[in-house]
Amino acid sequence: MAKKNKKQTTHSEVEPEPNANNGDSDDYSHNKKKFKKKKKNNKIPTVTIAVPASIIDNVPTLELATRLAGQIARAATIFRINEVVVFDTKGNPDEGYLVNNSSEDESGAAFLMRILQYLETPQYLRKALFPMHNSLRFVGLLPPVDAPHHLRKHEWGPYREGVTIKERDSNSGATLVDVGLVKPVIVDQTLEPGRRVTVAMGANRNLDSDVPRQVVSSSKPREEGAYWGYQVRYAHNMTSIFKDCTYKGGYDFIIGTSEHGQIIKSSNLEIPSFRHLLIAFGGLAGLEESIEEDDNLKGKNAHDVFNLYLNTCPHQGSRTIRTEEAIFISLQYFQEPISRSLQG
């Protein structure tokens, strides 16, 4: 549904860092031995999900593909996911990847990334950051993700997402940022127009004040306990998901999900303390096909690729669980184990 160019992520440059077993028992001690619990640090742990682009390629219409992408965006937001990796199974590592604004017919990966990025962006910034594109034709049908950083015009928060504009402050010549309020605010940096930034609004609610607001890292609200949306990253194959991780140190705990995975009750699942957790989902033929298509992993057993390889919905009534359904089911399944890991 486009052409591949260079790797792109969303605005958030949060300091980005991945486990599997076989059988139907709750005994997975050999995995736990491989990963000793790490000392806690002051870094906020992150959770990433990896989603195959092939789920878009197999949808017959643009409207249905848009709705599918919207379900993934909703799931990522509801369960406070920090990063969504969209991966191909047959990508060319020499080409890299870029969402192409000039192409009206883009690949499933480009399409999924575009919709995910669009929905993560606060509504008041979308016109400035997203040129008109055929892939966005049906986004108006989607329910908003309504993330905490999608503030309304009448709402005040300690931080707001904004976009720098061409106009300068008439008195000081300082950079102005549209943060979705009745008028733009002045910030303490000189920035080029069209850039998305996170602005610390401070205690002064007077928008006519000449006191500049501070541009901060997009990770700052997270450090104070707020959920602040997700990043989006492209991976040309399974190996790229792990190898090209943007978090320092990579993912330190990796979970694969499959109907062929080990069955462990959510209440019995123990996830070691982590900095950056990755949960991977497969397409129509599951993660096994993605592994087989990757020359770096070819011939490997899925249980050896991941630290945990789990069936999060055993005894299913339908012969198939769609990926967008599996994401909701699995992220709910992982809520309690992740919470225990973070509190332990």
N, C-alpha and C positions, 0 to 999 in steps of 0.2 A: 504494500500500500504505500521506498525512496532510496536514495542512494547513500552509500556509506562513505563517510569522510573521517574526521578526527574526533577523539573522545571528548565528551562534554559532560559536565556535572551541573547541578543547579547552583543557586546563589550561595548556599550554605557551605562554608569551608570549615566545618567543625573538625577538630582534630580527630579524623577517622581512625580499628584493629581486628579462630573459627572453631562433630564427634560421631560413631555408628556401630552397630552391633547386629547380631543375627538372632533368629529364634523368637519364640513367643513367651519366654520366661522373663522375670524381673531381674535376672542375674546378669549384670553387665559390668562386673567388678574389674575386668581387665581394661576396660576403657577408663574407668576412674583412676586406675593406677598410672595411666599415661599422663594424666593431667592433675598435678597436685594443685591444691587451692593456693591462689596467689594472694600475697599481702594486699590489703586494701590500699588504694591511693586516692588522691583527691580528684581524679578524673571521673567524669560522669560516664557510666557504662552506656554503650549503645547497642541497639538491636537492628540488624539488617535482614531484609528478606530478598532472595534472588528468585526472579520470575522469568520463565522462558518466553521469548518473543513469539514462538510458534503458536501460542494460544490465540494471537491476533491473526496470524496467517490462515488459520482454519475457520475464521468467522466469515460468513457469506456476504454480509452487508456492512457498510460504514456505520450505520446507526447501531447495529448490534455490537460492533467492535468498540464503539464509543461507550456504550453502556457497560461492556465488560471492563474496559479500562477504568471507568468510574467506580465500579465495585472494588477494584484493587486499591484505588486511591482512598475510598472510604474505609476499607479494612486497615490500610496502613495508618490512617489518622486515628481511627477508633482505638487501635492497639498501640499507639504511640511509637510507631516505627520511625527510626532515625534515617534510614537509607533504604532505597529500593534499587536493586541491581537488575537491569533488564539484560538477559543474556541470549545469544544466538547459539546454535549448535554447529553451524557450518560457516561461521564468519571467517574472513580473511584478516589475519593479524597485521598484515602489511598495510591494509587500507585504513584501519582505525574506524572512527565513527563520528558523525555530527548530524544533528537534526538539521535538515536542509530547508530553509524557509522558501526557497524558490521552486521546490518540487511539489507538484500537486499529487503525485503518485509515489508515496513513500513506503518503505519496508515496514513490516510489522513492528520491528524494534523501534524505528524512528517514530512511528505513529504512537506506540504505547508510551514512549518517553515524553512525547509532546503533550499528550493528554494528562499524564501524571504531573508534569511540571506546571501545566496550566492550572490544574485543580489545586495544587499546593499553593499557588500564588494568590495573595489576597485579591478580591474582586476589583478593588480600586486601582490596582497596578497592572491589570491584565492588558488593557488597551495600549499602554505604553511599552510593555515588554513582549507582547505577542502580536506580530503582524497578522493580518487576515490570511487564513490558510484553509484549504479544502478539508483538511483533517479535523478542523475545529467546527465544522458545519453543524454538528449535532450536540455540542457541549451544553447548549442551553437546556437540553432535556434532562441533564444530570442533576441530582441533588447536590447541594454544596457540601464540601467536607467539613466546613464550619470549625476549622481549627482555632486554637486560642489566639493565633496571630492574625486572624481574619476579623479585625475589629471594625465595628460600625462607625459611622461618622460622629455619632453622639457619645461614643465610648472613649474613655481615657484609660490608658494603661502605661506602666512604667517603660514599655518599649513598643515601638510600632515599626512595621516594615514600610519602606518608602522607596521612591525612585528619584534620582537627581534630575532636575529640569534645566533647560537651556537658560532661562531667565536668571539674573543675579539680583541680589538684594540691592535696592536703589541707593541705599546709604553707604553700605560697606563693600558692596561688590562680592559678598560672600555667596557660597553655594546654597541654593534653595532645594529643599526636598519635599516632594508631595507625599505626605504620610496618610492621606485619606481624610484629612480634616477640612474645615471650611477654607483654610488658606495654607500654603506651604510654610515650612519652618526653616530657619537658618541653622546650618551645621558648622562645626568647628574645623572642617577640612575643605580644601579646594579639590573638587572632583569633577570628572567629565560627565556630561549629561547622559541619561539613559542607563545609569548604573543602579542596581538594586542594593539597598543598604538597610541595616538595622539601626534604628535611632533610639538612644536613651532619652526619654521625654523629660525627665526631671520632675521637680515639684511645681515649677512655674507653669500654670495653665494659660497664661496670657500669650496668645499667638502674635500679638503686636509687639512683644518684647524684642529688643535687639540682642538679648543674651542668647548665644548660640547653643544648640543642643549638641550632644556628643554622638558621633558615629562609633558603634561598637561592633565587636565580632558577633556574627550570627549565633555563636555558641553561648554568648553571655546570658540570654534568658534561660537556656537549659541549665546553666550552672546554678541558677537561682531557683530551679525546680519546675520551670514551665516547660510544657511540650511546645516546640517551635517548628513543627513541620518536618518534612523529610527531604533528603537529597535524592537525586536520581543519577545513576551511573550506568554506562553501557559496558558489557563484557562480550567479546567476540566468541568465547567458548567457555566451558566450565573452568578450565585452568585460569583464564583471565579473571574470573570472579575472585579467586584467591590471590593470584599473583599481582594484580593491579589494584588491590585494596588501597584506598587513599588514607586509611587510618595508620598512624605510626605503629609499627610492630605487627600489623595485619590482624586478621580475625584470630582470636585465641581459642575459640570454640565453635565448631561447625556441625550443624545438624541437617541431615537429609530427611525428607518425608516421602513415604511410599507405602502402598498397600503390601509391599514385600518386606517392609521393615519390621523391626522388633516391636512387640506389643508390651507396653509398660503403662500402668495406670498413671494418670497425671499426678495423683497424690503420692505415688511412689517414685516418681522421676526426680533424680538429683542432678542438677546442673552445677558444675564447679563454678567458683567465683570467676567472673570474666570481666574484661574491659570492653571487648567487641565481639558480640555474638552474631553468628550468621545462621539463618534458617533458609534452606533451599527447597524449592518446589519444582516438580517436573511438569512436562507437557502431556500430550496425548499418550505417549509411550513411556512416560515416567523419566526419572533421572537416569535410569539405566541406559536409555538411548543416548542421552546427552553425554554420558561418560564414554560410550562406545564411539561416538562421532568425534571425540577429542583425541587427537593423535598422542597427546601427552599422557592420557589416562587409559587409552585403548587396552582392553584385556583385564583391567583392574575390576575387582568386585566392589560394588557400591558401598559395602560395609567397610571397605578399607579406605575409601575416599573421605568418608565422614567420621567424625568422632562418635556420633550417634546416628543411627539410621532407623527411623521410627515410623510405625503405623499409628497415626493419631486418630483414626476412625475405624477401628476393627469391627467386624460383623456388620459391614455396610449392607443395606438392602438393595441399593442400585449396583449394577455391575461396574459402573464408572462414577467417579467423583470428579467433577470439573475442577480445574485449577483454581478458579476464583472461589469455588465453594470450599476447596481444601484449605485455602488461605484463611478464611474465616474460622473454619473448624479447628485448624492447627493453632492459630494464634490464641484462640480461647483456651485450648488444651495447655499451651505453654505459660499462660498467665500465672498460675500458682507456682510452678517450678522456678520461673524467672524471679518472681517476688521472693521466694525463699532464698534463692542464690544471692540476691542483692542485699537481703537482710542478714545473711549468715556471716 
